[in-house]
Amino acid sequence: MRKSWIILLWSLTALAATSAMAGIIFNGDGSEEPGFVPPPMKPKGPPAPPANMAGGETFIPYPGPPAVPQTRSEKKNPPSPPVMFTKITSSYGEIDWAARPNDLNNLLKSLKKMADVNFTCEARSFGQVDTDPERNPILYRTGHFHFTLSPDERAKMRQYLLNGGMIILNAGMGSKPFYDSARAELTAIFPEAKVQRLSPDHPILHSYYDLDRVGYRKAVRDFGYKSEEPWLEGVTIDCRTVAVISRWGMEVGWDPIVNESILGYSVESAQKLGMNLVAYATAQRAWSKQAAHAMQFTDADLSGSQSRLSIGQIIYNGEWKTRHAGLSVLLQQFNQKTEIPVKFKRQELKLSDPKIFDGPLLYLTGHEDFTLDATELNNLREYLKKGGMLFAEACCGRRAFDLAFRQILMKAFPGQSLQTIPLSHSLFALPNRITKLGVTQAMAAQSGNRSTIEPMLLGLEVEGHLAVIYSPYGMAGGWELAQNPYALGYEDAGAIQLGENILMYGITQ
């Protein structure tokens, strides 16, 4: 079998090499496009055996000896380590998905040295992937060529990712056609979420090592990329990044290749990124089992003048919906607390929509950097000048959103800046008297291991009224009773209380 495998790989390689000379390796594979990087043409042999098996045990050319019962004193084979990675195969064959056949095996060996964790990997087609992440916790797809998924495969992948799984898409040796396809497929799988660059403060870059700066090979610099930040992109659903794309090759660092002409990370940075991805995926999968993903609320009968409150959630060109049920939960809790009828279903509006002027309160949140165009900025300014109020929060306490939001306010109102709202303000009095709030574990660790802190809200006055109320710490996850383990924010009960007070202030002023 091993001989047949090698012959097949040699045949594929020879075919690819012959076709490459003509400019095309496979029809429609992108091998004629700018940025295409061909896979290595020299076969490297089959993947290395699992770490708990000796190399000579992978192939037995003759029948083994008869089985002999072991005594208690005899050493027994250790149990197989659990599967962490499932490497996705490609229709192009091993020349694509196994161009670096030892990438995952060697990464797992590195992880064992880094953190004393012992895992193994396997290979499957998309069709063989189970939608239960416990059966295949992290999917890994690497390659050089264009690829597409069928509608059924996209639906299956969406279900797997929403169930708590994670997929890593790695552009082999930085090949752009694969990167382009990865972005296109994630857009098709999650049309409601934007594929966007992960900012330096993203938890993936700090889950084990702090990697807001990494090392690159010379070829990346020659290509024109001069930044020291990792180029990772992703799709985030309910505060969890479910899919990650690496623009530059990580596999050449996992299966260490010392070659500065390759578009990839340095060996050390690639291995540390791999460790961070495993740490993040593991923590998030455990959390997702407990998170409330299916909370649904319907509008009460709010006909006539009884309907006093509805919130317009601002849509912008970025990750504007970080939690899908949080705002509805808060509105329900507010209704029960105050008996003020509310509309549970939020309105989702762009700032360019004139309907924003019909309501008293707008809500804005996000994780990453974002911008507003001239029309959106002007409408926001006019809305606040006419008495409207903006309630904003940096979901999970993310610094990228915080910086972007402050810059937007500076453009809208030059010369003005957010100011701390003192605890003596009426905002902290009704309907809940708030002096201190519990915080998440991540927030406590950042606050000198304090489990409670004074609430931090910032405000901006416009035309004599408090027009902007902003929380630099996350609340939406607490409204869903499921704060992300990496969130810098208020714990569940405190987040709901603070949210209720902001709503009360918004409709009574």
C-alpha positions as CSV (number, residue, x, y, z in Angstrom):
1,M,0.0,0.0,0.0
2,R,2.8,2.4,0.9
3,K,4.5,1.7,-2.5
4,S,1.2,2.4,-4.3
5,W,0.8,5.7,-2.4
6,I,4.2,6.9,-3.4
7,I,3.7,5.9,-7.1
8,L,0.4,7.8,-7.1
9,L,2.0,10.9,-5.6
10,W,4.9,10.7,-8.1
11,S,2.3,10.4,-11.0
12,L,0.4,13.5,-9.7
13,T,3.6,15.4,-9.3
14,A,4.8,14.6,-12.8
15,L,1.5,15.5,-14.2
16,A,1.5,18.8,-12.3
17,A,5.1,19.6,-13.3
18,T,4.3,19.0,-17.0
19,S,1.1,21.0,-16.9
20,A,2.8,23.8,-14.9
21,M,5.3,24.3,-17.7
22,A,2.3,25.1,-20.0
23,G,0.9,27.6,-17.3
24,I,-2.0,25.5,-16.0
25,I,-1.9,22.7,-13.4
26,F,-5.6,22.0,-13.2
27,N,-8.4,23.7,-15.1
28,G,-9.8,26.7,-13.2
29,D,-7.3,26.2,-10.3
30,G,-5.9,29.8,-10.4
31,S,-2.4,28.7,-11.4
32,E,-2.3,31.3,-14.1
33,E,-3.3,34.1,-11.8
34,P,-1.0,36.7,-10.1
35,G,0.0,35.6,-6.7
36,F,-0.2,31.9,-7.4
37,V,2.5,29.9,-5.6
38,P,2.9,26.3,-6.9
39,P,3.2,23.5,-4.4
40,P,6.5,21.7,-4.1
41,M,7.0,19.4,-7.0
42,K,9.2,16.9,-5.2
43,P,7.1,14.4,-3.2
44,K,8.0,14.3,0.5
45,G,6.5,10.9,1.3
46,P,3.4,10.0,3.4
47,P,2.6,11.8,6.7
48,A,4.6,10.8,9.7
49,P,3.0,8.2,12.0
50,P,1.3,9.3,15.2
51,A,3.7,10.3,18.0
52,N,2.8,7.2,20.1
53,M,3.8,4.7,17.3
54,A,7.3,3.9,16.2
55,G,8.0,4.5,12.5
56,G,8.7,0.8,11.8
57,E,5.2,-0.1,13.0
58,T,3.4,1.8,10.2
59,F,3.9,-1.1,7.7
60,I,4.4,-4.8,8.4
61,P,5.5,-6.7,5.2
62,Y,4.8,-10.1,6.8
63,P,2.4,-11.6,9.4
64,G,3.3,-10.5,12.9
65,P,4.0,-12.9,15.8
66,P,1.2,-14.7,17.6
67,A,-0.4,-12.5,20.3
68,V,0.9,-13.3,23.8
69,P,-1.1,-12.3,26.9
70,Q,0.8,-9.6,28.8
71,T,1.6,-9.9,32.5
72,R,1.0,-7.1,35.0
73,S,4.7,-6.3,34.9
74,E,4.9,-5.9,31.2
75,K,4.7,-2.4,29.7
76,K,1.5,-1.7,27.8
77,N,1.1,0.6,24.9
78,P,-0.3,4.0,26.0
79,P,-3.7,5.0,24.8
80,S,-3.9,7.0,21.6
81,P,-4.0,10.7,22.2
82,P,-7.3,12.5,21.3
83,V,-7.7,13.9,17.8
84,M,-7.4,17.7,17.8
85,F,-7.0,18.5,14.1
86,T,-8.8,17.1,11.1
87,K,-7.0,17.9,7.9
88,I,-9.4,18.4,5.0
89,T,-8.5,16.7,1.8
90,S,-8.7,18.2,-1.7
91,S,-10.1,17.1,-5.0
92,Y,-6.7,18.0,-6.6
93,G,-5.1,15.3,-4.5
94,E,-2.1,15.2,-2.2
95,I,-0.2,17.7,-4.3
96,D,-2.6,20.3,-2.9
97,W,-3.7,19.4,0.6
98,A,-0.6,17.4,1.6
99,A,2.1,19.5,-0.1
100,R,3.6,19.6,3.4
101,P,2.4,16.3,4.7
102,N,4.0,16.6,8.1
103,D,2.8,20.1,8.9
104,L,0.2,19.1,11.6
105,N,2.2,16.2,13.0
106,N,5.2,18.4,13.5
107,L,3.0,21.2,14.9
108,L,1.5,18.8,17.5
109,K,5.0,17.7,18.5
110,S,5.9,21.4,19.0
111,L,2.8,21.9,21.1
112,K,3.8,19.0,23.3
113,K,7.1,20.7,24.0
114,M,5.4,24.2,24.5
115,A,2.6,23.2,26.8
116,D,2.9,19.5,27.5
117,V,-0.3,18.7,25.6
118,N,-0.6,15.5,23.5
119,F,-2.9,15.4,20.6
120,T,-3.1,13.7,17.2
121,C,-4.6,14.4,13.8
122,E,-6.4,12.7,11.0
123,A,-7.4,13.4,7.4
124,R,-11.0,13.5,6.0
125,S,-12.9,14.9,3.1
126,F,-15.5,17.6,3.7
127,G,-18.1,14.9,3.2
128,Q,-16.7,12.9,6.1
129,V,-16.6,15.8,8.6
130,D,-19.1,15.4,11.5
131,T,-21.2,18.4,12.5
132,D,-20.4,17.5,16.1
133,P,-17.2,19.4,17.0
134,E,-16.3,16.8,19.7
135,R,-15.6,14.3,16.8
136,N,-13.4,16.8,14.9
137,P,-12.6,19.8,17.1
138,I,-10.5,21.8,14.7
139,L,-10.7,21.6,10.9
140,Y,-7.6,22.5,8.9
141,R,-7.6,23.1,5.2
142,T,-4.4,24.2,3.4
143,G,-3.7,24.4,-0.3
144,H,-2.5,26.4,-3.2
145,F,-5.4,26.3,-5.7
146,H,-8.9,27.8,-6.0
147,F,-11.5,25.6,-4.4
148,T,-15.3,25.7,-4.1
149,L,-17.8,24.0,-1.8
150,S,-21.2,22.6,-2.9
151,P,-24.3,24.1,-1.3
152,D,-24.7,21.0,0.9
153,E,-21.0,21.3,2.0
154,R,-21.5,24.9,2.9
155,A,-24.7,24.1,4.9
156,K,-22.8,21.4,6.7
157,M,-19.9,23.6,7.5
158,R,-22.2,26.3,8.8
159,Q,-23.8,23.9,11.1
160,Y,-20.5,22.5,12.4
161,L,-19.2,26.0,13.1
162,L,-22.3,27.2,14.8
163,N,-22.2,24.0,17.0
164,G,-18.9,25.2,18.4
165,G,-16.3,24.0,15.8
166,M,-13.5,26.0,14.2
167,I,-11.8,25.9,10.8
168,I,-8.4,27.2,9.9
169,L,-7.8,28.0,6.3
170,N,-4.1,28.4,5.4
171,A,-2.8,29.7,2.1
172,G,-0.1,27.3,1.3
173,M,3.2,29.2,0.9
174,G,1.1,32.3,0.6
175,S,-0.7,31.3,-2.6
176,K,-3.3,33.9,-3.4
177,P,-5.9,31.8,-5.3
178,F,-6.4,29.7,-2.2
179,Y,-6.7,32.8,0.0
180,D,-9.2,34.4,-2.4
181,S,-11.3,31.2,-2.4
182,A,-11.2,31.0,1.4
183,R,-12.6,34.5,1.7
184,A,-15.3,33.8,-0.9
185,E,-16.4,30.5,0.7
186,L,-16.7,32.0,4.2
187,T,-18.7,34.9,2.7
188,A,-21.1,32.3,1.2
189,I,-21.3,30.3,4.4
190,F,-22.0,33.3,6.5
191,P,-23.5,36.0,4.3
192,E,-24.6,37.9,7.4
193,A,-21.1,38.3,8.8
194,K,-18.2,40.1,7.3
195,V,-14.8,38.4,6.7
196,Q,-12.4,40.9,8.3
197,R,-8.9,41.3,9.6
198,L,-8.3,40.3,13.2
199,S,-7.0,43.3,15.1
200,P,-3.9,43.2,17.3
201,D,-6.0,42.9,20.5
202,H,-8.0,39.9,19.2
203,P,-8.0,37.0,21.9
204,I,-6.5,34.6,19.3
205,L,-3.3,36.6,19.4
206,H,-3.1,36.5,23.2
207,S,-4.7,33.2,24.2
208,Y,-1.3,31.6,25.0
209,Y,1.5,33.8,23.7
210,D,1.2,37.6,23.0
211,L,1.5,37.7,19.3
212,D,0.4,41.2,18.2
213,R,3.8,41.3,16.5
214,V,5.3,38.3,14.6
215,G,8.3,37.4,12.4
216,Y,8.1,37.0,8.6
217,R,10.4,35.7,5.9
218,K,12.1,38.0,3.5
219,A,9.8,37.0,0.6
220,V,6.8,38.6,2.5
221,R,8.7,41.9,2.7
222,D,9.7,41.7,-0.9
223,F,6.0,41.1,-1.8
224,G,5.3,44.5,-0.2
225,Y,3.9,43.6,3.2
226,K,5.9,45.6,5.7
227,S,3.8,45.3,8.9
228,E,4.8,43.2,11.8
229,E,1.2,42.3,12.6
230,P,-0.1,38.8,11.9
231,W,-2.3,38.8,8.8
232,L,-5.2,36.7,10.0
233,E,-8.8,37.2,8.9
234,G,-11.9,35.6,10.3
235,V,-15.6,35.4,10.8
236,T,-17.0,36.1,14.2
237,I,-20.4,34.9,15.4
238,D,-21.8,35.7,18.8
239,C,-18.4,36.9,20.1
240,R,-16.6,33.7,18.9
241,T,-14.3,33.6,15.9
242,V,-15.4,30.4,14.1
243,A,-13.2,30.6,11.1
244,V,-9.6,31.9,10.5
245,I,-7.8,32.6,7.3
246,S,-4.0,33.0,7.2
247,R,-2.8,35.1,4.3
248,W,0.8,33.8,4.6
249,G,1.8,30.2,5.0
250,M,1.9,28.8,8.5
251,E,2.6,25.2,7.3
252,V,6.2,26.1,6.3
253,G,6.8,26.9,10.0
254,W,5.0,23.9,11.3
255,D,6.9,21.5,9.0
256,P,10.0,23.6,9.3
257,I,11.4,24.8,6.0
258,V,14.3,27.3,6.3
259,N,13.8,29.2,3.1
260,E,13.5,33.0,3.0
261,S,12.0,32.9,-0.5
262,I,8.7,31.5,0.8
263,L,5.7,33.7,1.6
264,G,5.3,32.6,5.2
265,Y,5.8,33.2,8.8
266,S,9.1,32.5,10.6
267,V,9.3,29.1,12.1
268,E,9.0,30.3,15.7
269,S,6.0,32.7,14.9
270,A,4.2,30.0,12.9
271,Q,4.4,27.5,15.8
272,K,3.3,30.0,18.4
273,L,0.3,31.0,16.2
274,G,-0.6,27.3,16.0
275,M,-0.4,27.1,19.8
276,N,-2.7,30.2,20.2
277,L,-5.2,28.8,17.7
278,V,-5.5,25.5,19.6
279,A,-5.8,27.3,23.0
280,Y,-8.5,29.7,21.7
281,A,-10.5,26.9,19.9
282,T,-10.4,24.7,23.0
283,A,-11.6,27.4,25.4
284,Q,-14.3,28.6,23.0
285,R,-15.6,25.1,22.3
286,A,-16.1,24.5,26.0
287,W,-17.8,27.8,26.4
288,S,-20.1,27.3,23.4
289,K,-21.7,24.3,25.1
290,Q,-23.0,26.5,27.8
291,A,-23.8,29.6,25.8
292,A,-27.4,30.5,25.0
293,H,-27.6,30.4,21.2
294,A,-31.3,29.9,20.6
295,M,-33.0,32.6,22.7
296,Q,-35.9,33.9,20.8
297,F,-38.3,36.7,21.8
298,T,-41.4,37.9,20.0
299,D,-43.1,41.3,20.2
300,A,-45.8,41.8,22.7
301,D,-49.1,43.4,21.8
302,L,-47.9,46.9,21.7
303,S,-50.6,48.6,19.7
304,G,-51.5,52.3,20.1
305,S,-49.8,54.6,22.6
306,Q,-48.6,51.8,24.9
307,S,-45.5,51.2,22.8
308,R,-43.0,53.5,24.4
309,L,-39.6,52.1,23.5
310,S,-37.9,50.5,20.5
311,I,-34.2,50.5,19.8
312,G,-32.6,51.0,16.4
313,Q,-29.4,48.9,16.2
314,I,-27.0,50.6,13.8
315,I,-25.8,48.7,10.8
316,Y,-22.3,49.7,9.5
317,N,-19.7,48.2,7.2
318,G,-18.2,45.8,9.7
319,E,-19.1,43.4,12.5
320,W,-22.1,45.4,13.8
321,K,-24.1,42.5,15.3
322,T,-21.9,40.8,17.9
323,R,-24.7,39.0,19.8
324,H,-27.9,37.9,18.2
325,A,-30.2,37.7,21.3
326,G,-28.6,40.0,23.8
327,L,-30.6,43.2,23.1
328,S,-33.9,41.3,23.0
329,V,-33.1,39.7,26.4
330,L,-32.2,43.1,27.9
331,L,-35.5,44.6,26.6
332,Q,-37.5,41.7,28.1
333,Q,-35.7,42.1,31.5
334,F,-36.3,45.9,31.4
335,N,-40.0,45.3,30.8
336,Q,-40.3,42.9,33.7
337,K,-38.4,45.2,36.0
338,T,-40.3,48.4,35.1
339,E,-43.6,47.1,33.5
340,I,-43.0,49.6,30.7
341,P,-44.2,48.0,27.4
342,V,-41.4,47.5,24.9
343,K,-40.8,46.2,21.5
344,F,-38.7,43.1,21.9
345,K,-37.6,43.0,18.2
346,R,-35.0,45.7,17.6
347,Q,-34.9,47.7,14.4
348,E,-31.8,47.3,12.3
349,L,-31.0,50.5,10.5
350,K,-28.2,52.1,8.6
351,L,-27.4,55.7,9.7
352,S,-28.1,56.7,6.1
353,D,-31.8,55.6,6.7
354,P,-34.1,58.6,7.6
355,K,-36.0,56.2,9.9
356,I,-33.3,56.7,12.5
357,F,-35.0,60.1,13.4
358,D,-38.2,58.3,14.3
359,G,-36.9,56.7,17.5
360,P,-35.4,58.1,20.7
361,L,-32.5,55.6,21.1
362,L,-29.9,54.0,18.9
363,Y,-27.5,51.2,19.8
364,L,-24.0,50.6,18.4
365,T,-21.6,47.9,19.2
366,G,-18.7,45.9,17.7
367,H,-15.3,44.2,18.2
368,E,-13.1,45.5,15.4
369,D,-12.1,48.8,13.8
370,F,-14.8,50.5,11.6
371,T,-15.6,53.7,9.9
372,L,-18.6,55.7,8.8
373,D,-19.0,57.5,5.5
374,A,-19.8,61.2,5.2
375,T,-23.6,60.7,5.0
376,E,-23.7,58.4,8.0
377,L,-21.5,60.7,10.1
378,N,-23.7,63.7,9.2
379,N,-26.9,61.9,10.0
380,L,-25.5,60.7,13.4
381,R,-24.5,64.3,14.2
382,E,-28.0,65.7,13.3
383,Y,-29.8,62.9,15.2
384,L,-27.9,63.7,18.4
385,K,-28.4,67.5,17.9
386,K,-32.1,66.9,17.6
387,G,-32.4,65.2,21.0
388,G,-31.7,61.6,20.2
389,M,-29.4,59.4,22.3
390,L,-26.7,56.9,21.3
391,F,-26.0,53.9,23.5
392,A,-22.7,52.3,22.5
393,E,-20.5,49.5,24.0
394,A,-17.2,47.9,23.0
395,C,-18.4,44.3,23.0
396,C,-16.0,42.1,25.0
397,G,-14.1,45.3,25.9
398,R,-12.3,45.2,22.6
399,R,-9.8,48.0,22.1
400,A,-10.0,48.1,18.3
401,F,-13.7,49.1,18.5
402,D,-13.0,51.5,21.4
403,L,-10.4,53.4,19.4
404,A,-12.5,53.6,16.2
405,F,-15.6,54.8,18.2
406,R,-13.7,57.6,19.8
407,Q,-12.3,58.7,16.5
408,I,-15.8,58.8,15.0
409,L,-17.1,61.0,17.8
410,M,-14.1,63.4,17.3
411,K,-15.0,63.7,13.6
412,A,-18.7,64.3,14.4
413,F,-18.0,66.8,17.2
414,P,-14.5,68.4,16.8
415,G,-13.1,69.7,20.1
416,Q,-15.3,67.5,22.3
417,S,-14.4,64.2,23.9
418,L,-16.0,61.6,26.0
419,Q,-16.1,62.3,29.8
420,T,-16.5,59.9,32.7
421,I,-20.1,59.9,34.1
422,P,-19.8,60.2,37.9
423,L,-21.5,57.7,40.2
424,S,-23.6,60.6,41.6
425,H,-25.3,60.9,38.2
426,S,-29.0,59.9,38.2
427,L,-28.1,57.3,35.5
428,F,-26.9,55.0,38.3
429,A,-30.0,55.4,40.4
430,L,-33.0,54.1,38.5
431,P,-34.3,51.4,38.3
432,N,-31.3,50.0,40.0
433,R,-29.0,51.6,42.6
434,I,-25.6,50.8,41.3
435,T,-22.3,51.5,43.1
436,K,-20.2,48.4,42.1
437,L,-20.6,45.6,39.6
438,G,-19.2,42.1,39.2
439,V,-16.8,41.5,36.3
440,T,-15.7,38.6,34.1
441,Q,-12.6,36.6,35.1
442,A,-10.6,38.2,32.3
443,M,-11.6,41.6,33.5
444,A,-10.8,40.7,37.1
445,A,-7.3,39.6,36.0
446,Q,-6.7,42.9,34.3
447,S,-8.0,44.8,37.4
448,G,-5.7,43.4,40.0
449,N,-7.8,40.4,40.7
450,R,-10.8,42.5,41.8
451,S,-14.1,40.7,41.3
452,T,-16.1,43.9,41.5
453,I,-15.4,47.4,40.3
454,E,-17.2,50.7,40.1
455,P,-19.1,50.9,36.8
456,M,-17.3,52.8,34.0
457,L,-19.6,54.8,31.7
458,L,-18.5,57.7,29.5
459,G,-20.7,60.4,28.1
460,L,-20.8,63.2,25.5
461,E,-23.1,66.2,25.9
462,V,-24.6,67.7,22.7
463,E,-26.9,70.8,22.7
464,G,-27.1,70.6,26.5
465,H,-28.2,67.0,26.9
466,L,-26.3,63.7,27.5
467,A,-26.4,62.5,23.9
468,V,-23.9,59.6,24.0
469,I,-23.6,56.9,26.7
470,Y,-20.7,54.6,26.1
471,S,-19.3,51.6,27.9
472,P,-15.7,50.6,27.1
473,Y,-16.4,47.2,28.7
474,G,-18.7,44.6,27.3
475,M,-22.3,44.0,28.4
476,A,-24.1,42.2,25.6
477,G,-22.7,38.8,26.5
478,G,-23.9,39.3,30.0
479,W,-27.4,40.1,28.7
480,E,-27.4,36.6,27.2
481,L,-26.1,35.2,30.5
482,A,-23.1,33.9,28.6
483,Q,-20.1,36.2,28.6
484,N,-17.2,35.0,26.5
485,P,-14.3,33.6,28.5
486,Y,-12.0,36.2,26.9
487,A,-14.4,39.1,27.4
488,L,-13.4,42.2,29.4
489,G,-16.8,43.1,30.7
490,Y,-19.5,43.0,33.4
491,E,-20.8,39.7,34.7
492,D,-24.4,38.7,33.8
493,A,-26.5,40.3,36.6
494,G,-24.5,43.5,36.6
495,A,-24.6,43.8,32.8
496,I,-28.4,43.6,32.9
497,Q,-28.7,46.1,35.7
498,L,-26.5,48.6,34.0
499,G,-28.3,48.1,30.7
500,E,-31.7,48.6,32.3
501,N,-30.5,51.9,33.8
502,I,-29.2,53.2,30.5
503,L,-32.6,52.3,28.9
504,M,-34.5,54.1,31.7
505,Y,-32.4,57.2,31.3
506,G,-32.8,57.1,27.6
507,I,-36.6,57.2,27.6
508,T,-37.1,59.6,30.5
509,Q,-34.8,62.4,29.5
